């Protein structure tokens, strides 16, 4: 598992609203049994007010997804679905969103 990898959400209860999950955990902590993931929701169905720094938009497989940074969570590796994309090109936006969530800056 690697930082900035996008996975399909394999949880049947939440997958329709949140089809993708973004791994934001640093690879130095790969030996932990969990990964920190951020839900990604299609922008057309997000239904929430977007805050530019906190909830950046990521383009994945030709579709736009809102990064729901305030909903990040630790997830057991066994519950993480199939990897579908890498989004290192959004590294600065992703880090800025997490930094804003934690520090407000």
N, C-alpha and C positions, 0 to 999 in steps of 0.2 A: 504494500500500500504506500502511496506517495502523496505528499502535499500537492495541492492544486489538481487533484484527480476528481473527476465528476463520476458519480455512481448512480445507477438506477435505484430508485427507492423500492425495496422489495416488500415493504410493509403494506399489506392489502387495505388496511384501515386509512392510511394517509396518502397512498400513492396517487390517487386521482387529483388531489389538491396540490401535492408536492411530489412531482414525478422524479426529481433529481436531487442529489445531495452532494455538496462540495466538501472535500477533505481539506481542512486548513491547518492540521496539526503538523508540526515540524518532523521531518524524517528521523531526527536524532532520538525521538521518543517512540520509534517504531516497535520496540519490544514490549510496550504496554499492551494490554488486552483490549483497549478501547482506542477510538480515533475521535477527534473533535470534528463534527460535521455541521455544515450550515445548509438549511433547506433552500432549494431554488424553486421558485414558482413562476409559471409563465406570466409575462407582464400583462397579457390580455385578461387574465383571471385573478390577478393579484388582489384587487379590491382593497388595497391599503394606500395611504398617502406615502409617496416616495420621498425619502430624504436622500439627496444626491450622494453624500459621502457615506452614510450609514447603510444604504441599500442600493449598491450599484447594479447596473444592468449588465449581464454577461450574455454574449452570443454563443450558443452551443447548438451545433447541428442545424444551423440556419434559423434558429428560433431565439427570441429574447427571453431571458429569465431574470427575475428580480432576486437578488441575494438577500435573504431575510436574516441578516446578521443578528438581530436581537433574539432569534430563536435557536442560536447555536447550542449544541449539546454533545456530550460524550456518548458514543454509541459503541456497544461491543462489536468487535471485528466480525464475529459470527453473524451479525444481523445486517451487514453491509452488502448491498447488491453488486451487480456487475459493473466494472469500470467501462465508461463509454467515451471519455474525452479527457484531455489535459488542457488546463486553462492558464498556463504560466504567463501568457501575454497579459493577463489581468492582475498580475502579482501586486502591483502598486495600489490598485483599486481595492483589492481584497484586504491587504494589510492596513490600508487607510480606514476601511470600514471597521475592522476589528479594533484598531487603535482608537477610533472615535467612540466605539461602544465602551471601551475600558477607561479611556482617559478624558473623553469629551473634547479632545483636540483634533 
